């Protein structure tokens, strides 16, 4: 197979990664490869808590 045959598939997953990165503030993106081809893109977004806020009292 020539490299040209892979370009549309590469552009697709690269666009997916770009969109996920742009939509995320904190987190990670994992690219899963199977037999030399990207088969899955996973993202995990983190929610950062402000540690300057007081801790609520427990009653």
GROMACS elastic network, one bead per residue, 0.5 to 0.9 nm:
[ bonds ]
;  ai    aj funct       b0    kb
    1     4     6  0.82295   500
    1     5     6  0.67082   500
    1     6     6  0.82865   500
    2     5     6  0.57174   500
    2     6     6  0.74386   500
    3     6     6  0.53855   500
    3     7     6  0.66455   500
    4     7     6  0.52732   500
    4     8     6  0.79383   500
    5     8     6  0.70587   500
    5     9     6  0.80349   500
    6     9     6  0.54536   500
    6    10     6  0.60784   500
    6    11     6  0.85922   500
    7    10     6  0.50688   500
    7    11     6  0.60073   500
    7    12     6  0.85531   500
    8    11     6  0.50807   500
    8    12     6  0.61770   500
    8    13     6  0.89460   500
    9    12     6  0.50865   500
    9    13     6  0.65484   500
    9    14     6  0.85728   500
    9    38     6  0.85915   500
   10    13     6  0.55110   500
   10    14     6  0.60158   500
   10    15     6  0.84789   500
   10    37     6  0.89375   500
   10    38     6  0.81214   500
   11    14     6  0.50628   500
   11    15     6  0.59738   500
   11    16     6  0.85871   500
   12    15     6  0.52097   500
   12    16     6  0.63455   500
   12    17     6  0.88087   500
   13    17     6  0.61853   500
   13    18     6  0.85603   500
   13    38     6  0.73930   500
   13    39     6  0.88162   500
   13    40     6  0.84429   500
   13    41     6  0.75710   500
   14    17     6  0.50902   500
   14    18     6  0.61475   500
   14    19     6  0.86329   500
   15    18     6  0.50191   500
   15    19     6  0.61478   500
   15    20     6  0.86078   500
   16    19     6  0.51972   500
   16    20     6  0.62390   500
   16    21     6  0.86571   500
   16    41     6  0.77066   500
   17    20     6  0.51442   500
   17    21     6  0.61155   500
   17    22     6  0.85682   500
   17    29     6  0.75338   500
   17    31     6  0.85910   500
   17    41     6  0.72184   500
   17    42     6  0.89669   500
   17    43     6  0.88470   500
   18    21     6  0.51684   500
   18    22     6  0.60925   500
   18    23     6  0.85913   500
   19    22     6  0.51808   500
   19    23     6  0.61583   500
   19    24     6  0.86391   500
   20    23     6  0.51958   500
   20    24     6  0.61709   500
   20    29     6  0.78066   500
   20    43     6  0.71889   500
   21    24     6  0.52296   500
   21    25     6  0.78544   500
   21    27     6  0.86914   500
   21    28     6  0.83998   500
   21    29     6  0.77220   500
   21    43     6  0.87513   500
   22    25     6  0.78239   500
   24    27     6  0.67480   500
   24    28     6  0.86553   500
   24    43     6  0.89567   500
   24    44     6  0.89307   500
   24    45     6  0.65736   500
   24    46     6  0.86596   500
   25    45     6  0.75694   500
   25    46     6  0.78997   500
   25    47     6  0.85982   500
   26    44     6  0.86213   500
   26    45     6  0.58793   500
   26    46     6  0.52708   500
   26    47     6  0.70670   500
   26    48     6  0.77036   500
   27    43     6  0.73230   500
   27    44     6  0.54346   500
   27    47     6  0.83526   500
   28    42     6  0.83205   500
   28    43     6  0.57250   500
   28    44     6  0.53500   500
   28    45     6  0.65561   500
   28    46     6  0.82561   500
   29    41     6  0.70320   500
   29    42     6  0.56335   500
   29    44     6  0.64612   500
   29    45     6  0.86502   500
   30    40     6  0.82342   500
   30    41     6  0.58237   500
   30    42     6  0.50551   500
   30    43     6  0.62430   500
   30    44     6  0.84448   500
   31    38     6  0.67875   500
   31    39     6  0.78618   500
   31    40     6  0.60232   500
   31    42     6  0.64431   500
   31    43     6  0.88305   500
   32    37     6  0.83584   500
   32    38     6  0.57664   500
   32    39     6  0.57663   500
   32    41     6  0.61718   500
   32    42     6  0.78573   500
   33    36     6  0.59270   500
   33    37     6  0.52312   500
   33    39     6  0.55753   500
   33    40     6  0.71191   500
   34    37     6  0.53604   500
   34    38     6  0.63737   500
   34    39     6  0.62067   500
   34    40     6  0.88787   500
   35    38     6  0.84526   500
   38    41     6  0.77841   500
   49    52     6  0.88587   500
   49    53     6  0.87582   500
   50    53     6  0.60948   500
   51    54     6  0.78427   500
   51    55     6  0.88228   500
   54    57     6  0.89145   500
